[in-house]
Amino acid sequence: MQAVQFHRPGGTEELFLGEYPTPVPGPREILVKVAYTALNRADLLQRTGNYPVPPDDSPIMGLEMSGKVVAIGSKVNKWSIGDEVFGLLNGGGYAEQAVIHEDMAMPIPDGLSLREAAAIPEVFLTAFQALHWIGQLQAGETALIHAGASGVGTAALQLVRLAGATSIVTASAGKHAICRELGAARAIDYRTEDFAEVVKEITDGKGVNVIVDFIAANYFKQNLNALGLDGRMIMLALMGGIKVPEVNLALILGKRLQITGSTLRSRSLDYKIRLTGDFYRHAHEHFSSGRLRPIIDSVFSWEEVKAAHDYMEANKNQGKILLRVHGED
């Protein structure tokens, strides 16, 4: 089969489309003809040599896909050849065919296309895990979502609204409109405003209950100030650095804060199966009704993968960037 690969870790000039062995499904796996896959920041890190692939995972980039089942393992009983599915991968999405455990694959919600479904798995599962499994967000609470117009950000905003909670976001000014459209009560321009001060003003000094953060070091002090009593912060990435020179640890004790770091790719298969099942039960009807929707910024042919990576690296997207493999134009 054909797959997107790279000659050596580096820039987008290292990417190429070439022959790669077709994966063989294990007893509980299905082989899917990929219609669409999607870009994630992890792909950029992997391409530059900054995201080691976990043992036994595919070295091919791509952490999600949608497509049609073309072969099934000997013990698969949930799927048949021809079924349309989507789901989270441990890698391998940038290819004509990919394998996925039968319990990780999800049926396409009524009313959604393969194109739309490919924009759901990584961002919605990440946001669902952060807000509900870790953050324990409750109706009536307030969540601060950093990078509100990113893939995970646009998913988180919708899940906050669905939960009956209030969201505040940080994003550049040009991306505020989509954040408000998805339910943000206030969009903060991180370039010109101190988000901790704005949060303090909005919440009458109480602070927020939950923060979903991708920035880490550069935002850490402000995040502690923005959190309220018994606040929970979930750190999902380290885009702003890994070291904070000085931190007032008294805030953590005084406010009884919980600070949790989380990743998804390195989780156990059992964990991801349980998360996938819980998310699908929680969300699939809302995708069909339109209360939840995948936010797609752009679709590139997978032959344009270099341009797609450049586009994400320039931070231009509002929502998901898809790669069309066998999908319709």
Number of C-alpha atoms within 10 A of each C-alpha: 11 15 22 22 19 20 10 12 14 16 14 17 11 14 18 16 16 12 12 14 9 15 15 15 20 17 13 16 22 30 24 29 24 29 25 31 34 29 24 22 15 17 20 20 14 18 24 16 13 13 13 11 17 13 8 7 13 18 15 22 27 25 23 29 38 35 29 21 22 16 19 25 18 12 12 18 10 11 20 14 13 13 13 21 25 31 27 27 24 23 23 25 30 29 30 22 26 27 27 24 21 24 20 21 26 20 15 22 20 12 10 14 13 22 25 20 25 30 30 27 25 25 23 25 23 22 26 26 23 27 24 15 12 19 22 13 22 17 12 12 15 24 29 31 26 24 22 32 30 23 28 27 28 30 28 31 29 22 24 29 18 16 15 14 17 22 28 26 30 25 20 16 13 10 19 20 12 17 26 18 12 24 22 26 16 18 26 22 17 15 11 9 11 13 24 21 14 18 24 17 12 15 13 9 15 14 25 28 24 31 27 27 24 19 18 21 17 15 17 20 18 14 23 24 20 24 30 23 16 15 22 26 26 21 19 20 18 14 13 13 12 12 11 12 6 8 11 10 10 10 16 18 12 10 15 15 19 16 17 14 13 16 12 15 19 13 12 9 14 11 10 20 17 13 17 23 15 15 17 18 10 11 18 17 14 16 19 15 12 12 14 20 20 23 21 20 15 14 18 18 16 23 14 14 21 17 15 22 21 14 14 17 12 9 10 13 17 23 22 27 24 25 27 24 26 19 17 9 9
